[in-house]
Structure formats: C-alpha cells, structure tokens
Amino acid sequence: MNLLHLEGNTLTIKGATKIISSTPTQAAVETGEKAIVVTGTNIEVKSLNLEQGEVVFEGNFAIIKLEASVKKVPLLKRLFK
C-alpha cells in the first residue's frame, strides 16, 4: 500500500522500499514497481524507516509525480536481445 500525506511543508510517503536520490530541489523514492518523484525547494529527509516503509520529507513542494520505476536489465540480456 502506497500512501502520500502532505501537511504544510511535510510530506510522508508510506510503502517506500528505497530512496533513489535526494537533493535540495528533488527527491525520488522507490515504492515497489513505481517511483515517486518530488520537486521543489529546500527538500530534505526528515526521517527514514525502511523497515516500516516510511519516509518523511520537509520542504517547499511544487510537483509530486508517480513514475514507472527503472528496472535494471543485466548486460548479457541487453547484448543478446
């Protein structure tokens, strides 16, 4: 179950399996087969608990979007398509 909760300058993402990247202007979180990408300003990770699958960000959020997660394909599989 993925759940987004935005309250003021705090964004909570439940169902997180991994933080892909985090900068002051963008953060990406993997949630199984999808990724949540957040853009804005002053974005920082406030708390992280991957055992419970929860990430809390603080900042000024402009865009929150859901994208297909990038699946890594082994090199040999790509060569012998």
C-alpha positions, -999 to 999 in steps of 0.1 A, spaced: 0 0 0 14 34 -10 2 64 8 11 101 4 3 125 31 11 162 27 6 186 56 21 220 54 57 216 45 58 179 55 54 150 30 51 115 43 54 85 19 44 51 31 53 19 12 88 31 4 115 5 -3 144 27 -12 154 64 -16 167 66 -52 181 102 -48 176 133 -26 188 168 -33 175 202 -21 154 205 -53 143 169 -60 138 136 -43 129 102 -57 116 73 -37 110 37 -49 78 21 -38 80 -14 -54 73 -12 -91 67 26 -91 88 57 -81 75 89 -65 94 120 -77 91 152 -57 104 185 -69 105 219 -51 130 238 -29 147 232 4 137 195 3 154 174 30 148 139 45 134 144 80 131 107 89 136 74 72 124 40 84 126 14 56 115 -14 80 81 3 82 84 17 47 81 53 57 100 84 45 93 119 58 104 149 38 103 186 47 105 214 22 85 235 -3 69 211 -27 60 221 -62 54 188 -81 47 153 -69 45 127 -96 43 89 -99 66 72 -125 75 37 -136 105 25 -117 136 18 -137 143 -19 -138 180 -29 -143 184 -53 -171 215 -75 -170 242 -66 -195 242 -100 -212 204 -98 -217 208 -64 -234 235 -76 -256 217 -107 -268 182 -92 -274 
